[in-house]
């Protein structure tokens, strides 16, 4: 069984027929480090799965880069604002190292939802997970100070610490690299 099918089934088990068709529709592409997988301003037409590597969602505001999220192996991602609303995305996705992505086209996603209740259940649960993660991140930015956000970052992404640059870590936490260095020196 492929990694992405195993990950789908962890979210919500698929019927045998849905799983078989999903495997037929997924495609694979490898991106070099620094390559944009999805670009701000373009409509996201794919559900992505990280087979190997590491990516980040990010955007720029007043010349500062803000990192929304990191995704490593066996994680799905989309440009949420774009994928479900057919609107230009407000952020980009970049490979932080050589990354192999499996992807499902939006039309295939919709078709599988129409054909298979089990896939529609996966889609609903996936969307719920995305919404929960976004709300949690917003709450962290609103309610936690920089030191608390860093501690939470280490809990969630500590296993990736050696793979994520200090600049990207600071961008995720919404602080400067200088502030991040001060926080890290206190640990």
Biotite code that builds the C-alpha atoms (Angstrom):
import biotite.structure as struc

atoms = struc.array([
    struc.Atom([0.000, 0.000, 0.000], chain_id="A", res_id=1, res_name="UNK", atom_name="CA", element="C"),
    struc.Atom([1.374, 3.429, -0.886], chain_id="A", res_id=2, res_name="UNK", atom_name="CA", element="C"),
    struc.Atom([2.238, 6.041, 1.728], chain_id="A", res_id=3, res_name="UNK", atom_name="CA", element="C"),
    struc.Atom([-0.510, 8.405, 0.588], chain_id="A", res_id=4, res_name="UNK", atom_name="CA", element="C"),
    struc.Atom([-3.176, 5.718, 0.674], chain_id="A", res_id=5, res_name="UNK", atom_name="CA", element="C"),
    struc.Atom([-2.056, 4.756, 4.173], chain_id="A", res_id=6, res_name="UNK", atom_name="CA", element="C"),
    struc.Atom([-2.283, 8.443, 5.192], chain_id="A", res_id=7, res_name="UNK", atom_name="CA", element="C"),
    struc.Atom([-5.751, 8.805, 3.635], chain_id="A", res_id=8, res_name="UNK", atom_name="CA", element="C"),
    struc.Atom([-6.938, 5.719, 5.513], chain_id="A", res_id=9, res_name="UNK", atom_name="CA", element="C"),
    struc.Atom([-5.595, 7.137, 8.797], chain_id="A", res_id=10, res_name="UNK", atom_name="CA", element="C"),
    struc.Atom([-7.839, 10.172, 8.283], chain_id="A", res_id=11, res_name="UNK", atom_name="CA", element="C"),
    struc.Atom([-10.828, 8.145, 7.079], chain_id="A", res_id=12, res_name="UNK", atom_name="CA", element="C"),
    struc.Atom([-10.821, 4.585, 5.682], chain_id="A", res_id=13, res_name="UNK", atom_name="CA", element="C"),
    struc.Atom([-11.628, 4.259, 1.985], chain_id="A", res_id=14, res_name="UNK", atom_name="CA", element="C"),
    struc.Atom([-13.628, 1.525, 0.332], chain_id="A", res_id=15, res_name="UNK", atom_name="CA", element="C"),
    struc.Atom([-11.572, -0.867, -1.756], chain_id="A", res_id=16, res_name="UNK", atom_name="CA", element="C"),
    struc.Atom([-13.010, 0.607, -4.976], chain_id="A", res_id=17, res_name="UNK", atom_name="CA", element="C"),
    struc.Atom([-12.289, 4.196, -3.925], chain_id="A", res_id=18, res_name="UNK", atom_name="CA", element="C"),
    struc.Atom([-8.746, 3.291, -2.873], chain_id="A", res_id=19, res_name="UNK", atom_name="CA", element="C"),
    struc.Atom([-8.071, 1.564, -6.181], chain_id="A", res_id=20, res_name="UNK", atom_name="CA", element="C"),
    struc.Atom([-9.331, 4.517, -8.200], chain_id="A", res_id=21, res_name="UNK", atom_name="CA", element="C"),
    struc.Atom([-7.454, 7.018, -6.036], chain_id="A", res_id=22, res_name="UNK", atom_name="CA", element="C"),
    struc.Atom([-4.204, 5.154, -6.681], chain_id="A", res_id=23, res_name="UNK", atom_name="CA", element="C"),
    struc.Atom([-4.855, 5.340, -10.421], chain_id="A", res_id=24, res_name="UNK", atom_name="CA", element="C"),
    struc.Atom([-5.476, 9.097, -10.339], chain_id="A", res_id=25, res_name="UNK", atom_name="CA", element="C"),
    struc.Atom([-2.563, 10.263, -8.171], chain_id="A", res_id=26, res_name="UNK", atom_name="CA", element="C"),
    struc.Atom([0.465, 11.591, -10.071], chain_id="A", res_id=27, res_name="UNK", atom_name="CA", element="C"),
    struc.Atom([4.027, 12.197, -8.856], chain_id="A", res_id=28, res_name="UNK", atom_name="CA", element="C"),
    struc.Atom([6.554, 14.995, -9.402], chain_id="A", res_id=29, res_name="UNK", atom_name="CA", element="C"),
    struc.Atom([9.916, 15.849, -7.817], chain_id="A", res_id=30, res_name="UNK", atom_name="CA", element="C"),
    struc.Atom([10.886, 19.457, -7.071], chain_id="A", res_id=31, res_name="UNK", atom_name="CA", element="C"),
    struc.Atom([14.432, 20.674, -6.398], chain_id="A", res_id=32, res_name="UNK", atom_name="CA", element="C"),
    struc.Atom([15.202, 22.676, -3.254], chain_id="A", res_id=33, res_name="UNK", atom_name="CA", element="C"),
    struc.Atom([13.850, 26.220, -3.609], chain_id="A", res_id=34, res_name="UNK", atom_name="CA", element="C"),
    struc.Atom([11.301, 25.374, -6.301], chain_id="A", res_id=35, res_name="UNK", atom_name="CA", element="C"),
    struc.Atom([7.799, 26.757, -6.021], chain_id="A", res_id=36, res_name="UNK", atom_name="CA", element="C"),
    struc.Atom([5.199, 24.017, -5.937], chain_id="A", res_id=37, res_name="UNK", atom_name="CA", element="C"),
    struc.Atom([2.355, 26.482, -5.930], chain_id="A", res_id=38, res_name="UNK", atom_name="CA", element="C"),
    struc.Atom([2.511, 30.235, -6.505], chain_id="A", res_id=39, res_name="UNK", atom_name="CA", element="C"),
    struc.Atom([0.636, 33.052, -4.808], chain_id="A", res_id=40, res_name="UNK", atom_name="CA", element="C"),
    struc.Atom([-1.890, 34.622, -7.181], chain_id="A", res_id=41, res_name="UNK", atom_name="CA", element="C"),
    struc.Atom([-2.648, 31.377, -9.022], chain_id="A", res_id=42, res_name="UNK", atom_name="CA", element="C"),
    struc.Atom([-5.580, 29.062, -8.406], chain_id="A", res_id=43, res_name="UNK", atom_name="CA", element="C"),
    struc.Atom([-4.552, 25.868, -6.632], chain_id="A", res_id=44, res_name="UNK", atom_name="CA", element="C"),
    struc.Atom([-5.904, 22.922, -8.607], chain_id="A", res_id=45, res_name="UNK", atom_name="CA", element="C"),
    struc.Atom([-4.257, 20.074, -6.681], chain_id="A", res_id=46, res_name="UNK", atom_name="CA", element="C"),
    struc.Atom([-4.359, 18.217, -3.392], chain_id="A", res_id=47, res_name="UNK", atom_name="CA", element="C"),
    struc.Atom([-0.706, 17.539, -2.576], chain_id="A", res_id=48, res_name="UNK", atom_name="CA", element="C"),
    struc.Atom([0.977, 14.818, -0.532], chain_id="A", res_id=49, res_name="UNK", atom_name="CA", element="C"),
    struc.Atom([4.638, 14.935, 0.541], chain_id="A", res_id=50, res_name="UNK", atom_name="CA", element="C"),
    struc.Atom([6.147, 11.572, -0.322], chain_id="A", res_id=51, res_name="UNK", atom_name="CA", element="C"),
    struc.Atom([9.645, 12.737, 0.634], chain_id="A", res_id=52, res_name="UNK", atom_name="CA", element="C"),
    struc.Atom([11.105, 16.112, 1.519], chain_id="A", res_id=53, res_name="UNK", atom_name="CA", element="C"),
    struc.Atom([9.863, 19.248, 3.224], chain_id="A", res_id=54, res_name="UNK", atom_name="CA", element="C"),
    struc.Atom([7.786, 22.233, 2.077], chain_id="A", res_id=55, res_name="UNK", atom_name="CA", element="C"),
    struc.Atom([6.479, 25.493, 3.530], chain_id="A", res_id=56, res_name="UNK", atom_name="CA", element="C"),
    struc.Atom([3.461, 27.721, 2.894], chain_id="A", res_id=57, res_name="UNK", atom_name="CA", element="C"),
    struc.Atom([4.599, 31.363, 2.988], chain_id="A", res_id=58, res_name="UNK", atom_name="CA", element="C"),
    struc.Atom([3.789, 34.908, 1.913], chain_id="A", res_id=59, res_name="UNK", atom_name="CA", element="C"),
    struc.Atom([5.379, 38.337, 2.009], chain_id="A", res_id=60, res_name="UNK", atom_name="CA", element="C"),
    struc.Atom([3.953, 41.390, 3.733], chain_id="A", res_id=61, res_name="UNK", atom_name="CA", element="C"),
    struc.Atom([5.859, 44.700, 3.827], chain_id="A", res_id=62, res_name="UNK", atom_name="CA", element="C"),
    struc.Atom([9.026, 42.892, 2.696], chain_id="A", res_id=63, res_name="UNK", atom_name="CA", element="C"),
    struc.Atom([8.807, 40.407, 5.577], chain_id="A", res_id=64, res_name="UNK", atom_name="CA", element="C"),
    struc.Atom([8.329, 36.723, 4.907], chain_id="A", res_id=65, res_name="UNK", atom_name="CA", element="C"),
    struc.Atom([5.756, 34.917, 7.026], chain_id="A", res_id=66, res_name="UNK", atom_name="CA", element="C"),
    struc.Atom([5.632, 31.130, 7.136], chain_id="A", res_id=67, res_name="UNK", atom_name="CA", element="C"),
    struc.Atom([2.176, 29.689, 7.650], chain_id="A", res_id=68, res_name="UNK", atom_name="CA", element="C"),
    struc.Atom([3.000, 26.010, 7.937], chain_id="A", res_id=69, res_name="UNK", atom_name="CA", element="C"),
    struc.Atom([5.552, 23.265, 7.263], chain_id="A", res_id=70, res_name="UNK", atom_name="CA", element="C"),
    struc.Atom([4.727, 19.888, 5.742], chain_id="A", res_id=71, res_name="UNK", atom_name="CA", element="C"),
    struc.Atom([7.079, 16.930, 5.808], chain_id="A", res_id=72, res_name="UNK", atom_name="CA", element="C"),
    struc.Atom([6.764, 13.308, 4.722], chain_id="A", res_id=73, res_name="UNK", atom_name="CA", element="C"),
    struc.Atom([3.311, 11.702, 4.771], chain_id="A", res_id=74, res_name="UNK", atom_name="CA", element="C"),
    struc.Atom([1.399, 14.977, 5.065], chain_id="A", res_id=75, res_name="UNK", atom_name="CA", element="C"),
    struc.Atom([-1.238, 16.384, 2.742], chain_id="A", res_id=76, res_name="UNK", atom_name="CA", element="C"),
    struc.Atom([-1.458, 20.080, 1.895], chain_id="A", res_id=77, res_name="UNK", atom_name="CA", element="C"),
    struc.Atom([-3.407, 22.473, -0.300], chain_id="A", res_id=78, res_name="UNK", atom_name="CA", element="C"),
    struc.Atom([-3.662, 26.215, -0.755], chain_id="A", res_id=79, res_name="UNK", atom_name="CA", element="C"),
    struc.Atom([-6.912, 26.120, 1.200], chain_id="A", res_id=80, res_name="UNK", atom_name="CA", element="C"),
    struc.Atom([-8.244, 29.556, 0.279], chain_id="A", res_id=81, res_name="UNK", atom_name="CA", element="C"),
    struc.Atom([-7.761, 28.756, -3.377], chain_id="A", res_id=82, res_name="UNK", atom_name="CA", element="C"),
    struc.Atom([-8.523, 25.039, -3.746], chain_id="A", res_id=83, res_name="UNK", atom_name="CA", element="C"),
    struc.Atom([-12.066, 25.086, -2.385], chain_id="A", res_id=84, res_name="UNK", atom_name="CA", element="C"),
    struc.Atom([-13.107, 28.522, -3.667], chain_id="A", res_id=85, res_name="UNK", atom_name="CA", element="C"),
    struc.Atom([-11.449, 28.575, -7.108], chain_id="A", res_id=86, res_name="UNK", atom_name="CA", element="C"),
    struc.Atom([-9.701, 31.833, -6.181], chain_id="A", res_id=87, res_name="UNK", atom_name="CA", element="C"),
    struc.Atom([-6.093, 32.943, -6.553], chain_id="A", res_id=88, res_name="UNK", atom_name="CA", element="C"),
    struc.Atom([-4.052, 31.759, -3.560], chain_id="A", res_id=89, res_name="UNK", atom_name="CA", element="C"),
    struc.Atom([-2.831, 34.319, -1.061], chain_id="A", res_id=90, res_name="UNK", atom_name="CA", element="C"),
    struc.Atom([0.388, 32.384, -0.373], chain_id="A", res_id=91, res_name="UNK", atom_name="CA", element="C"),
    struc.Atom([2.959, 30.191, -2.104], chain_id="A", res_id=92, res_name="UNK", atom_name="CA", element="C"),
    struc.Atom([4.370, 26.758, -1.363], chain_id="A", res_id=93, res_name="UNK", atom_name="CA", element="C"),
    struc.Atom([8.115, 26.075, -1.692], chain_id="A", res_id=94, res_name="UNK", atom_name="CA", element="C"),
    struc.Atom([10.270, 22.959, -1.458], chain_id="A", res_id=95, res_name="UNK", atom_name="CA", element="C"),
    struc.Atom([12.798, 23.455, 1.362], chain_id="A", res_id=96, res_name="UNK", atom_name="CA", element="C"),
    struc.Atom([14.794, 20.463, 0.145], chain_id="A", res_id=97, res_name="UNK", atom_name="CA", element="C"),
    struc.Atom([14.444, 18.117, -2.798], chain_id="A", res_id=98, res_name="UNK", atom_name="CA", element="C"),
    struc.Atom([10.839, 17.021, -2.450], chain_id="A", res_id=99, res_name="UNK", atom_name="CA", element="C"),
    struc.Atom([8.741, 14.381, -4.154], chain_id="A", res_id=100, res_name="UNK", atom_name="CA", element="C"),
    struc.Atom([5.064, 15.230, -4.246], chain_id="A", res_id=101, res_name="UNK", atom_name="CA", element="C"),
    struc.Atom([2.097, 13.059, -5.136], chain_id="A", res_id=102, res_name="UNK", atom_name="CA", element="C"),
    struc.Atom([-0.880, 15.092, -6.255], chain_id="A", res_id=103, res_name="UNK", atom_name="CA", element="C"),
    struc.Atom([-4.522, 14.710, -7.153], chain_id="A", res_id=104, res_name="UNK", atom_name="CA", element="C"),
    struc.Atom([-6.179, 17.162, -9.532], chain_id="A", res_id=105, res_name="UNK", atom_name="CA", element="C"),
    struc.Atom([-9.152, 19.120, -8.215], chain_id="A", res_id=106, res_name="UNK", atom_name="CA", element="C"),
    struc.Atom([-11.502, 17.620, -10.828], chain_id="A", res_id=107, res_name="UNK", atom_name="CA", element="C"),
    struc.Atom([-10.425, 14.111, -9.779], chain_id="A", res_id=108, res_name="UNK", atom_name="CA", element="C"),
    struc.Atom([-10.917, 15.089, -6.122], chain_id="A", res_id=109, res_name="UNK", atom_name="CA", element="C"),
    struc.Atom([-14.474, 16.243, -6.860], chain_id="A", res_id=110, res_name="UNK", atom_name="CA", element="C"),
    struc.Atom([-15.211, 13.200, -9.012], chain_id="A", res_id=111, res_name="UNK", atom_name="CA", element="C"),
    struc.Atom([-14.042, 10.827, -6.265], chain_id="A", res_id=112, res_name="UNK", atom_name="CA", element="C"),
    struc.Atom([-16.214, 12.701, -3.741], chain_id="A", res_id=113, res_name="UNK", atom_name="CA", element="C"),
    struc.Atom([-19.223, 12.231, -6.039], chain_id="A", res_id=114, res_name="UNK", atom_name="CA", element="C"),
    struc.Atom([-18.553, 8.556, -6.707], chain_id="A", res_id=115, res_name="UNK", atom_name="CA", element="C"),
    struc.Atom([-17.507, 7.296, -3.286], chain_id="A", res_id=116, res_name="UNK", atom_name="CA", element="C"),
    struc.Atom([-19.001, 8.129, 0.090], chain_id="A", res_id=117, res_name="UNK", atom_name="CA", element="C"),
    struc.Atom([-15.801, 6.929, 1.759], chain_id="A", res_id=118, res_name="UNK", atom_name="CA", element="C"),
    struc.Atom([-13.731, 9.457, -0.197], chain_id="A", res_id=119, res_name="UNK", atom_name="CA", element="C"),
    struc.Atom([-16.220, 12.217, 0.590], chain_id="A", res_id=120, res_name="UNK", atom_name="CA", element="C"),
    struc.Atom([-15.806, 11.321, 4.288], chain_id="A", res_id=121, res_name="UNK", atom_name="CA", element="C"),
    struc.Atom([-12.044, 11.618, 3.897], chain_id="A", res_id=122, res_name="UNK", atom_name="CA", element="C"),
    struc.Atom([-12.486, 15.031, 2.228], chain_id="A", res_id=123, res_name="UNK", atom_name="CA", element="C"),
    struc.Atom([-14.762, 16.287, 5.011], chain_id="A", res_id=124, res_name="UNK", atom_name="CA", element="C"),
    struc.Atom([-12.401, 15.098, 7.755], chain_id="A", res_id=125, res_name="UNK", atom_name="CA", element="C"),
    struc.Atom([-9.377, 16.513, 5.916], chain_id="A", res_id=126, res_name="UNK", atom_name="CA", element="C"),
    struc.Atom([-11.072, 19.921, 5.626], chain_id="A", res_id=127, res_name="UNK", atom_name="CA", element="C"),
    struc.Atom([-11.915, 19.794, 9.341], chain_id="A", res_id=128, res_name="UNK", atom_name="CA", element="C"),
    struc.Atom([-8.262, 19.077, 10.149], chain_id="A", res_id=129, res_name="UNK", atom_name="CA", element="C"),
    struc.Atom([-7.115, 21.997, 7.975], chain_id="A", res_id=130, res_name="UNK", atom_name="CA", element="C"),
    struc.Atom([-9.601, 24.354, 9.665], chain_id="A", res_id=131, res_name="UNK", atom_name="CA", element="C"),
    struc.Atom([-8.615, 23.191, 13.152], chain_id="A", res_id=132, res_name="UNK", atom_name="CA", element="C"),
    struc.Atom([-4.915, 23.686, 12.375], chain_id="A", res_id=133, res_name="UNK", atom_name="CA", element="C"),
    struc.Atom([-5.523, 27.200, 11.032], chain_id="A", res_id=134, res_name="UNK", atom_name="CA", element="C"),
    struc.Atom([-7.553, 28.205, 14.086], chain_id="A", res_id=135, res_name="UNK", atom_name="CA", element="C"),
    struc.Atom([-4.913, 26.762, 16.441], chain_id="A", res_id=136, res_name="UNK", atom_name="CA", element="C"),
    struc.Atom([-2.146, 28.706, 14.687], chain_id="A", res_id=137, res_name="UNK", atom_name="CA", element="C"),
    struc.Atom([-4.175, 31.925, 14.903], chain_id="A", res_id=138, res_name="UNK", atom_name="CA", element="C"),
    struc.Atom([-4.874, 31.364, 18.598], chain_id="A", res_id=139, res_name="UNK", atom_name="CA", element="C"),
    struc.Atom([-1.160, 30.800, 19.228], chain_id="A", res_id=140, res_name="UNK", atom_name="CA", element="C"),
    struc.Atom([-0.283, 34.091, 17.546], chain_id="A", res_id=141, res_name="UNK", atom_name="CA", element="C"),
    struc.Atom([-2.958, 35.944, 19.511], chain_id="A", res_id=142, res_name="UNK", atom_name="CA", element="C"),
    struc.Atom([-2.558, 34.406, 22.963], chain_id="A", res_id=143, res_name="UNK", atom_name="CA", element="C"),
    struc.Atom([1.040, 33.221, 23.316], chain_id="A", res_id=144, res_name="UNK", atom_name="CA", element="C"),
    struc.Atom([4.178, 35.298, 23.657], chain_id="A", res_id=145, res_name="UNK", atom_name="CA", element="C"),
    struc.Atom([7.213, 34.549, 21.476], chain_id="A", res_id=146, res_name="UNK", atom_name="CA", element="C"),
    struc.Atom([8.822, 32.189, 24.002], chain_id="A", res_id=147, res_name="UNK", atom_name="CA", element="C"),
    struc.Atom([5.601, 30.190, 24.363], chain_id="A", res_id=148, res_name="UNK", atom_name="CA", element="C"),
    struc.Atom([5.155, 30.039, 20.573], chain_id="A", res_id=149, res_name="UNK", atom_name="CA", element="C"),
    struc.Atom([8.712, 28.725, 20.223], chain_id="A", res_id=150, res_name="UNK", atom_name="CA", element="C"),
    struc.Atom([8.068, 26.029, 22.849], chain_id="A", res_id=151, res_name="UNK", atom_name="CA", element="C"),
    struc.Atom([4.916, 25.012, 20.970], chain_id="A", res_id=152, res_name="UNK", atom_name="CA", element="C"),
    struc.Atom([6.874, 25.036, 17.679], chain_id="A", res_id=153, res_name="UNK", atom_name="CA", element="C"),
    struc.Atom([9.417, 22.634, 19.210], chain_id="A", res_id=154, res_name="UNK", atom_name="CA", element="C"),
    struc.Atom([6.616, 20.279, 20.270], chain_id="A", res_id=155, res_name="UNK", atom_name="CA", element="C"),
    struc.Atom([5.072, 20.267, 16.810], chain_id="A", res_id=156, res_name="UNK", atom_name="CA", element="C"),
    struc.Atom([8.120, 20.583, 14.560], chain_id="A", res_id=157, res_name="UNK", atom_name="CA", element="C"),
    struc.Atom([11.082, 19.758, 16.833], chain_id="A", res_id=158, res_name="UNK", atom_name="CA", element="C"),
    struc.Atom([11.813, 16.639, 14.782], chain_id="A", res_id=159, res_name="UNK", atom_name="CA", element="C"),
    struc.Atom([12.347, 18.968, 11.789], chain_id="A", res_id=160, res_name="UNK", atom_name="CA", element="C"),
    struc.Atom([14.467, 21.555, 13.571], chain_id="A", res_id=161, res_name="UNK", atom_name="CA", element="C"),
    struc.Atom([17.660, 20.597, 11.712], chain_id="A", res_id=162, res_name="UNK", atom_name="CA", element="C"),
    struc.Atom([15.826, 20.796, 8.374], chain_id="A", res_id=163, res_name="UNK", atom_name="CA", element="C"),
    struc.Atom([14.201, 24.227, 8.906], chain_id="A", res_id=164, res_name="UNK", atom_name="CA", element="C"),
    struc.Atom([16.322, 27.381, 8.720], chain_id="A", res_id=165, res_name="UNK", atom_name="CA", element="C"),
    struc.Atom([16.350, 29.944, 11.529], chain_id="A", res_id=166, res_name="UNK", atom_name="CA", element="C"),
    struc.Atom([14.826, 32.467, 9.128], chain_id="A", res_id=167, res_name="UNK", atom_name="CA", element="C"),
    struc.Atom([11.918, 30.156, 8.350], chain_id="A", res_id=168, res_name="UNK", atom_name="CA", element="C"),
    struc.Atom([11.470, 29.324, 12.033], chain_id="A", res_id=169, res_name="UNK", atom_name="CA", element="C"),
    struc.Atom([11.354, 33.038, 12.884], chain_id="A", res_id=170, res_name="UNK", atom_name="CA", element="C"),
    struc.Atom([8.942, 33.622, 9.987], chain_id="A", res_id=171, res_name="UNK", atom_name="CA", element="C"),
    struc.Atom([6.666, 30.896, 11.331], chain_id="A", res_id=172, res_name="UNK", atom_name="CA", element="C"),
    struc.Atom([6.749, 32.353, 14.842], chain_id="A", res_id=173, res_name="UNK", atom_name="CA", element="C"),
    struc.Atom([6.147, 35.901, 13.598], chain_id="A", res_id=174, res_name="UNK", atom_name="CA", element="C"),
    struc.Atom([9.345, 37.221, 15.190], chain_id="A", res_id=175, res_name="UNK", atom_name="CA", element="C"),
    struc.Atom([12.755, 38.437, 14.029], chain_id="A", res_id=176, res_name="UNK", atom_name="CA", element="C"),
    struc.Atom([15.768, 36.138, 13.851], chain_id="A", res_id=177, res_name="UNK", atom_name="CA", element="C"),
    struc.Atom([17.390, 38.269, 16.569], chain_id="A", res_id=178, res_name="UNK", atom_name="CA", element="C"),
    struc.Atom([14.460, 37.607, 18.906], chain_id="A", res_id=179, res_name="UNK", atom_name="CA", element="C"),
    struc.Atom([14.574, 33.904, 18.030], chain_id="A", res_id=180, res_name="UNK", atom_name="CA", element="C"),
    struc.Atom([18.308, 33.786, 18.828], chain_id="A", res_id=181, res_name="UNK", atom_name="CA", element="C"),
    struc.Atom([17.637, 35.386, 22.232], chain_id="A", res_id=182, res_name="UNK", atom_name="CA", element="C"),
    struc.Atom([14.902, 32.861, 23.003], chain_id="A", res_id=183, res_name="UNK", atom_name="CA", element="C"),
    struc.Atom([17.097, 29.948, 21.924], chain_id="A", res_id=184, res_name="UNK", atom_name="CA", element="C"),
    struc.Atom([20.035, 31.177, 24.030], chain_id="A", res_id=185, res_name="UNK", atom_name="CA", element="C"),
    struc.Atom([17.839, 31.051, 27.166], chain_id="A", res_id=186, res_name="UNK", atom_name="CA", element="C"),
    struc.Atom([17.029, 27.360, 26.638], chain_id="A", res_id=187, res_name="UNK", atom_name="CA", element="C"),
])
